[in-house]
Amino acid sequence: MDFAQHTIDLARQNVESGGRPFATVIVKDGKIIAESGNQVAQTHDPTAHAEVLAIREACIALGTEHLTGTTIYVLAQPCPMCLGALYYCSPDEVVFLTTRDAYEPHYVDDRKYFELDTFYDEFAKPWQERRLPMRHDQRDDAVDVYKLWQENNGGNRRVPGAPATQR
């Protein structure tokens, strides 16, 4: 099966049914274990991006939060939220089928505090200098929640079973 073409077809179907032009297909051992179109327009959920939905489905199907051993096909270069989710789930590879430069003449989804062209510069700023208003309300007992987690995790501060960091 041509997984890249399947991703394109899934995105086209999503547009034809009123959705946005994005799709994700997750493959393991030569088989599709999860797939999704972007469901933001249909669900009014700004987190219902194709990558996030497919990652959720794949993790449930595999019974793990780690997608090692998978290849994830996405229609376009992932947005920052999806890129973070992709990093977090640790696939073996992500294959994107078009670039923002290529699709930008046909689709733009900028928001009040978010434009893809400037987001990575914005994200690199200290939190006090970002466009999104943020306020730090220091609460010492908030750290106690993490201490409790560490105690319940046998004193280990790392998530059990998480793939090792590669640099």
C-alpha positions as CSV (number, residue, x, y, z in Angstrom):
1,M,0.0,0.0,0.0
2,D,1.2,3.5,-0.8
3,F,0.8,5.1,2.7
4,A,1.7,8.6,1.4
5,Q,-1.1,8.4,-1.2
6,H,-3.5,7.1,1.4
7,T,-2.7,10.1,3.6
8,I,-3.4,12.5,0.6
9,D,-6.7,10.6,-0.1
10,L,-7.7,10.9,3.6
11,A,-7.1,14.6,3.6
12,R,-9.1,15.1,0.4
13,Q,-12.0,13.1,1.9
14,N,-11.8,15.3,5.0
15,V,-12.0,18.5,2.8
16,E,-14.9,17.1,0.8
17,S,-16.8,16.4,4.1
18,G,-16.3,20.0,5.4
19,G,-13.0,19.5,7.2
20,R,-9.6,21.1,6.9
21,P,-6.9,19.9,4.5
22,F,-4.8,17.8,6.9
23,A,-4.5,14.0,7.6
24,T,-2.3,11.6,9.4
25,V,-1.6,7.9,9.0
26,I,0.4,5.8,11.5
27,V,2.0,2.6,10.2
28,K,3.7,-0.2,12.2
29,D,5.0,-3.4,10.7
30,G,3.6,-2.5,7.3
31,K,0.0,-2.0,8.6
32,I,-2.0,1.1,9.3
33,I,-2.7,1.2,13.1
34,A,-4.4,4.6,13.2
35,E,-5.5,7.4,10.8
36,S,-7.4,10.6,11.1
37,G,-8.3,13.7,9.2
38,N,-8.2,17.1,11.0
39,Q,-11.5,17.4,12.9
40,V,-11.2,21.0,14.2
41,A,-14.0,22.3,12.0
42,Q,-16.3,19.4,12.6
43,T,-15.8,19.3,16.4
44,H,-15.0,22.9,17.3
45,D,-12.1,21.5,19.2
46,P,-8.8,23.4,18.4
47,T,-6.8,20.4,19.5
48,A,-8.4,18.0,17.1
49,H,-5.6,18.1,14.6
50,A,-5.0,15.0,12.6
51,E,-1.7,14.2,14.2
52,V,-3.1,14.4,17.7
53,L,-6.2,12.3,17.0
54,A,-4.2,9.6,15.1
55,I,-1.6,9.5,17.9
56,R,-4.3,9.0,20.5
57,E,-5.9,6.2,18.4
58,A,-2.5,4.5,17.9
59,C,-1.6,4.7,21.5
60,I,-4.9,3.2,22.6
61,A,-4.6,0.4,20.0
62,L,-1.0,-0.4,21.1
63,G,-1.6,0.1,24.8
64,T,1.3,2.5,25.2
65,E,2.2,6.2,25.0
66,H,5.3,5.4,23.0
67,L,5.1,4.9,19.3
68,T,8.6,3.5,18.7
69,G,8.6,1.2,15.7
70,T,6.1,3.4,13.8
71,T,6.3,5.7,10.8
72,I,3.9,8.6,10.9
73,Y,2.7,10.2,7.6
74,V,1.4,13.7,7.7
75,L,0.1,15.8,4.8
76,A,2.1,18.9,5.7
77,Q,4.9,20.0,8.0
78,P,3.3,19.8,11.5
79,C,2.3,22.8,13.4
80,P,4.0,23.4,16.8
81,M,1.4,21.6,18.8
82,C,1.5,18.6,16.6
83,L,5.3,18.7,16.4
84,G,5.4,18.6,20.2
85,A,3.1,15.6,20.2
86,L,5.2,13.8,17.6
87,Y,8.4,14.4,19.6
88,Y,6.7,13.2,22.7
89,C,5.4,9.9,21.3
90,S,8.8,8.9,19.8
91,P,8.0,7.4,16.4
92,D,10.9,6.0,14.3
93,E,10.1,8.5,11.5
94,V,7.7,11.3,10.4
95,V,7.1,11.7,6.7
96,F,5.5,15.0,5.6
97,L,4.2,15.3,2.0
98,T,4.1,19.1,1.5
99,T,5.7,22.2,3.0
100,R,4.1,25.3,4.3
101,D,5.7,27.3,1.5
102,A,4.0,25.1,-1.0
103,Y,0.5,25.2,0.5
104,E,0.5,28.8,1.9
105,P,-0.9,30.4,-1.4
106,H,-4.0,28.2,-0.8
107,Y,-4.4,27.9,3.0
108,V,-3.6,30.1,6.0
109,D,-4.8,29.6,9.6
110,D,-3.3,32.4,11.6
111,R,-4.9,33.2,15.0
112,K,-4.8,36.0,17.5
113,Y,-1.5,35.1,19.1
114,F,-0.4,32.5,16.6
115,E,1.0,32.8,13.1
116,L,3.1,30.0,11.7
117,D,5.6,32.4,10.2
118,T,6.5,33.9,13.6
119,F,5.6,31.2,16.1
120,Y,9.0,29.6,16.6
121,D,10.5,33.1,17.3
122,E,7.6,33.8,19.7
123,F,8.0,30.4,21.5
124,A,11.8,31.1,22.0
125,K,11.1,34.3,24.0
126,P,11.0,34.3,27.8
127,W,7.4,33.7,28.9
128,Q,7.1,37.3,30.1
129,E,7.8,38.7,26.6
130,R,5.4,36.5,24.6
131,R,2.3,37.9,22.9
132,L,0.1,35.5,24.8
133,P,-0.5,37.1,28.2
134,M,0.9,34.9,30.9
135,R,1.2,35.3,34.6
136,H,3.1,33.2,37.1
137,D,1.3,32.6,40.4
138,Q,3.9,30.9,42.5
139,R,2.4,28.1,44.7
140,D,4.9,26.0,46.6
141,D,2.3,23.2,47.2
142,A,2.1,22.8,43.4
143,V,5.5,21.2,43.5
144,D,4.2,18.8,46.1
145,V,2.1,17.1,43.4
146,Y,5.4,16.2,41.6
147,K,7.0,15.0,44.8
148,L,4.0,12.7,45.4
149,W,4.4,11.4,41.8
150,Q,8.0,10.7,42.4
151,E,7.3,8.9,45.7
152,N,4.6,6.8,44.0
153,N,7.2,6.1,41.2
154,G,9.6,4.4,43.7
155,G,11.7,7.6,44.0
156,N,12.4,7.7,40.2
157,R,11.6,11.1,38.6
158,R,11.6,9.6,35.0
159,V,8.5,8.1,33.4
160,P,8.9,4.3,33.4
161,G,9.3,2.8,29.9
162,A,9.9,6.1,28.1
163,P,12.3,5.7,25.2
164,A,15.8,6.9,26.0
165,T,16.9,10.4,24.9
166,Q,19.0,10.5,21.7
167,R,21.2,13.4,20.9
